[in-house]
């Protein structure tokens, strides 16, 4: 039985934010756990990693630890398609690179403590068509680095669109078109959710409560973009919103689904009137993490470095953050 004193101690533990950052022209990525206590100074980085100057890093905090899994391009190469590595960083321990040939700028995905990444090997170049690559979704053991192939195909890309219970939601595109599937990570059974889609979908997010996946998609020859929702149990498709910008950014908030109606307009509710998340300036609001009653948002302005801010889930009241300058992203929180 957990004592009342221990519960009180845990509840009072300071919240820490996992932060990755780099100066705009720098080739060094800094990783830190930043205290969110009021007035806290900027924490010293516990890891510094080499990256190419362009912004190509993605990270996720590993639950129950102070470790982060980071996908980065460590150096410039002629073909950047699969130039990323998967690296684990932990305060007080050496960095560990667990996988290479990772898809550039791809986001590592977690199911509980299990870690999954997109990987590939380039195919033969053809002057008459897009290159067909060998593509895999790989589970990588954080403890041992052992790799296990969960899904493999040949095509243009295989994107980790999200997680639903024990399944990975994958968007797979190739010469025959695109499809949306679910792969059970234990049995490797494959369910087809949508057998045919235009190869123009992006910004996927899973609404676990509604058992659905949302994304932005376009149709060939139609100069509009649409937010669509697919039910994960039935495959039924529903169109929720549309606009004239590629950055519709479908977002699942505690009070419903929202999307970006345009630059400088924040996020609006899909299917009802009202502003879901006020604009933070002239750019777009991309929600990165929702945890501990807070929403952490990346404000992205085309042609400029993004900034990160936090608001309360309850009333969108701003929450002070101490963050480094330059290109900043957040990868999770812990107590």
N, C-alpha and C positions, 0 to 999 in steps of 0.2 A: 504493500500500500504506500502511495506517495504521500509524504508528510505535507501538512499545510505550509510549513516553513519553506520546503523545497519548491512548492507551487508558487508561493509568493516571490521567491528568489528568481525563478525562471521568468515569471511575468514581468519582473522589474529589470531583467537583463537588457542592456542597451542594444538597440537594433543596429546592425552593421550592413552596409551596402557594398556589394562586389562591383568594383569600378575598373574598367580598362580604358586606357587613354594614350594618346600620342600627340606630340606637336604636329602641326600640319605638314611640315617638310621633313619630319624626323623619320629615322628608321628604327627607333626604339619604342617598343610597346611597354607601358608601365601597368602593373597590376597591383591593386591595393584593396584592403578592406577598410572602408571609411565609416567611422562612427557617426550615427545620426543624432547624437545628443546635442542639444543646443549649444552653440559656441565651440564645438570641437574643432581643433586645427586640422589642416589637411594631413592625412596619414602618409607615412613614408611608403613607397612601393616595396612590396616583398618579393617582386619578381620583375625582371626586365628582359624582354625578348626581342630578338631581331625580326623586323618585318620590312617588306618593301614599302616605299613612301606612300603609295596609294592606300586608301582605306579599305582593307580587305579582311579584317579580323571579326570573328564572332565568338561569343563565349557563353557558358552556362555554369552557374554555381552548382556543385555536387551536393545533394542534400545530406545533412548529418555530418558535415565536415567543413573545413575551411579551404577546400580545394576548388579550383576552377578548371574546366575543360575548355581549351582555346583552339579554334581553327584559324590558322594564319598562313600567309605566304612568306616564308622566311627570307627569300631572295628572288631577284628578278630572273626569269627564264623566258625563252622564246615563246613557249606555249604555256599560258597560265591556267589552262582549263582544270588540271589536276595537280597544281603546284603547291597546294596547301598541306600542312601537317596538323595532326591532332596532338596537342601538348597538354599535360597535366601540371599545374603549378600549385604548390602548397607552401604556406609560410614555414621557413626553417628547413625546407627540403630541396634537393636539386630538382630542376625541371626534368620531366620525363616525356619524351616524344613517343607516342604509342602507335601512330599510324601515319603513313605517307600516302601520296596519290589521292588526297582528299579534294573534293570539289571546291574550287575557289569561292570564297565568301559564303559557304554553306553553314547552316546553323546546326551544331550538335544537338541531339534530341535525347531526352531521358524518359524511360519508363521505370519509375521507382529509382533504384540505384543503377539500372542498366543503361549503357551509353551506346548510341547509334550514330553513324555518320554516313554521308554520301561519298563514294569513291569511284574511280574509273581509270581506264587505260585508253589512250587515244587510238582510234582506228585509222585506216588509210585515208589520206586526203584524196578528194575527187573534185575535178574542175566543174563537174556537171551537177553536183548535189551536195547537201550538207553532209558532213562527216558522221559516220556511224561509229560510236564508241562502245567499248565493253564497260558496262555500268553495274555497280553493286551497291547494296545497302549492307553495311557491316556493323555487327555488334562487337565492341572492343571492351575487353575486361580492364577496368581501371586498376585492379590489383596486379594482374600479370601481363597485361598487354596482348593477351591471346585474342585473335580475330576470328570471328565466326560469320560466314556469309548468310544473311537472312533472305536476300532477294538478289537476283541477277538477271540482266537482259542485255540486249544490244539496241542502241537507239541514240537519241539526241540528248536526253537527260532523264534522270530519275530523281524526283524531288521529294524529300521528307516533308510532307504537308502537315503532319501533326500526329497526335496519339489519341487513341480511344481504347480505354481499358487495356487489354493485352495485344492490341493491334497497332501497327504503324499504318498511317494513311499516306499513300504514295500517289504522286502525279507522274505518270510515265508517258514520255513522248518519243516518237520515232517515225520512220518513213510511212508507216500505216496510219499515223495520226496520234492522238493522245487519249488516255483513259485514266480513270480514277479508281484505285483499288485499295483493299485493306489486307495486310499481311499479318497473320498471327505470329508473334515472335517466338512462341514455344513450339508450335506444330508446323510452322511455315506454310500453313494453309492460306490460299489466296481467295479473297472475295472480290468480285467485280462490282463496284458501286455505280460507275457510269462507263459504259463500254466505249463511248466515242465523245470526244470533246475537241474543240479547236485547240491547237497548240499555242495558246495565247493567255493562259491562266497564270496568276501569280498572287502574292500576298495572302497565302492560306492561313486560316486560323480555325481551331476546333472549338466548338461550343459543346463542352462535355455535358452540361446540364440539359441541353436540348437534343443531345445525340446527333449533332450535325457538324458539317465542315462548311466554312464560308471562304469565298475567294473572289478576286476580281478577274473578269474575263472579257474578251472582245470576240466579235464574230467577223470573219473575213468580209471585207467590203463595206462594213458598217462603221462609221466614224463615231462610235459611242463606246463607252466602257460600262460594264454592268457588275453589280454585286449579286452573286448567286449563293444559295444555300442548298446543300445536298444532305438529305437525311441518311445517317450512317447505317440504319437498320433496313431501310427500304430502297435507297437510291433515288428517292423522289427529289426532283429539282424544283427550286422556287427562286424567282428573281425578286430581290429586295429593293434595289436602288439602281440608278444609272447616272452617268455624268459624262462630261467631255474631256476628262483628265484621266490619265493612267493611274494616278495616285488616289484611288477611292478608299484605300486602307480600311477594309472591313475590320471591325474591332468588337470583341465581346466584352462588355462591361457588366458589372453586377446587376445593373438595372435594365439591361437589354443590349441590342445590337446597334452599333453606330458606324458611321462612315464619313469620309471627308467629301464635302460638297465642292471644295476648291481651295486654292491657296489663300491662307489668311482667314479661313472661315471656321476653323476648328473642326470638331466632329459633331455631326447631327444624328439624331435618332433615325433609324430606318423603320418606316411604317408609321411614324407618328411625328408630330411637330415638336420642335424644341431643340436646343443645343445640349448635346451630351457632354462635351468637353470644350470649354472656351478656347479660342485661338490665343497662342502665346506670341503672336507676331505675324510676319509676312509669309511664313512657310506652312509646313504640314505637321500635324501632330501624330506621331507614331508611338502607340503605347507599347512599352517594352516589358514591364513587369507589373503585376498586380499582386500585392501581398501585404499582410499586416495592416489592412485598412487603408493602404496607400496605393496610388497609381503613379508609376514612374514613366515619364513620357520623354521621347526624343523629338525635339523640335528641329525639323529638317528644312533648310532653305536652299534651293537649287543654287549651286555655285559658291556656297559658303559652308563653313564648318558647322556641324550640328551642335545643339546644346541640349542638356538634360535638366528636367525639373520634376518636382513631385507635388501632387495634390492629394487631399483627403478624398477617399471614396464617397464619404457621406455628403459633403457639401462643396467639393472641389476647392476648398481653402488651400492656398499655397503652403507648402511645408519647406522650411529652410534646408538647403543642402550645401555642404562644403565639397566642392569638386575642383579638379585640376582644370587648367585651360587646354585649349586645343580640341582635337577630335575625341569625344567622350562617349562611352556607352556603359550600360549597366547590365549585370548578368545574374542578379538575384539578391536576396537578403537573408540574413540569419540573426538569431539571438544567441 
